Amino acid sequence: GVENAGLAALLLDASCHYGQGFGYAPALPAQEAEVYLNESLSDGVAPLKARSG
């Protein structure tokens, strides 16, 4: 899973444009996941959550 921006950058560098993990969002109920994905796909970017440490 993608836990932070560093891991997301590694995946992008490897031409992997899809990922999942707590760096993006916690586990979501199906209805909330659908909204999250639709919003992410509308602008082409899934937001990474700010994480300390």
N, C-alpha and C positions, 0 to 999 in steps of 0.2 A: 504494500500500500504506500501511497504518497503521503508522507508525514510532514514535509516541509518544502520550502521553495527550492532548496538545494537538490532534493530528489526529483522534483518536477523539472528542474533545469537539466539534470542528467538524462531524463527520459526524452525531453525535447531535443537534446543534442544527439540522441540515438534515433531521431526521427519517429519517436513514439508520441502521438498526439492525443492519446487517450489514457486516462488513469483514474484510479479511485483511491480513497483513503481518508483518514481523519484530517489530513492537511487541507482537504477541500471541504468536507462536511462529515458530521457523525452519521451513523446509520439512520436512515430516514424511513418513515412509513411510505408505502408505495405512492400515495397521492402527493405527499410533499416531495418525494424524489422526482416525480414527473414534473412538478413545477420548477424545481431546481434545475433539472436537465433542460427544460424548455428555455428558461432564462439564460442558462449558460450557452446554449446553442444559438440563441438569437444574436448574441454579440461575439460568439466564437471563443469566449474565454471563461473558464471556470475560476472563480476567485479562490486564492489560497488564503486560508485563515492565518492571522498573525499568531505566532507561537513563541513563547519565551523559552530560552534554554537552548 
